[in-house]
């Protein structure tokens, strides 16, 4: 139960009511050992993942996430500490700085123009908007990765492979895994989630090796 003092006013009461309505906890798995916190409010989600990120920095990675991130060695699953802060600084400085975003503006604009052209060329036919948006984002990412080093059929082939690999990763990340609820089954990998995630990860590594090495 969340309690607030009357002296804190209506704002605190509204925050309390929001938390009570939109934060749920569930214990699942053998002997209820797994505690899940469900947040259904965009405002509270922003507090958790952005404004109060240091307090919620330690997250339990799933089996799929561990397989993809070499045992949780990335910014999403590294425990809060010096390494996590270093990764955060690198991420902000190298990927989110205004200078870097401006440098890739032309590449992003070019991919959007290509997508608009594809839609225009399919006049009168049905278009999967979700697939179009996903493909556009992936093409933006790959164009920034490759930096114009690939052209023509080679670029199209590599982009298609990368898009398929990322699609597979997203499916595996969201796939319910019985081993998450019954940890003693994890070593058996009954559903093959860990195996498939490692295969998809190796495919992405091979793509990067082909382009950059």
DAHUQUI-V457491 format. One record per backbone hydrogen bond with DSSP energy under -1.0 kcal/mol. CO is the residue of the C=O (numbers start at 1). NH is the residue of the N-H. If there is no record, write none. Layout:
[[CO NH] [CO NH]]
This chain:
[[5 8] [6 9] [9 13] [10 14] [11 15] [12 16] [13 17] [14 18] [15 19] [16 20] [17 21] [18 22] [19 23] [22 40] [24 38] [26 36] [28 34] [29 32] [34 28] [36 26] [38 24] [41 45] [42 46] [43 47] [44 48] [45 49] [46 50] [46 51] [47 52] [50 53] [62 66] [63 67] [64 68] [65 69] [66 71] [69 73] [72 74] [74 78] [81 85] [82 86] [83 87] [84 88] [85 89] [86 90] [87 91] [88 92] [89 93] [90 94] [91 95] [97 101] [98 102] [99 103] [100 104] [102 105] [104 108] [105 109] [106 110] [107 111] [108 112] [109 113] [110 114] [111 115] [112 116] [113 117] [114 118] [115 119] [116 120] [117 121] [119 122] [120 123] [122 125] [127 129] [128 132] [129 133] [130 134] [131 135] [132 136] [133 137] [134 138] [135 139] [136 140] [137 141] [138 142] [139 143] [140 144] [141 145] [142 146] [143 147] [146 149] [151 155] [152 156] [153 157] [154 158] [155 159] [156 160] [157 161] [158 162] [159 163] [160 164] [161 165] [162 166] [163 167] [164 168] [165 169] [166 170] [167 171] [168 172] [169 173] [170 174] [177 180] [178 182] [181 30] [182 185] [183 186] [185 188] [189 192] [192 196] [193 197] [194 198] [195 199] [196 200] [197 201] [198 202] [199 203] [200 204] [201 205] [202 206] [203 207] [204 208] [205 209] [206 210] [207 211] [208 212] [209 213]]
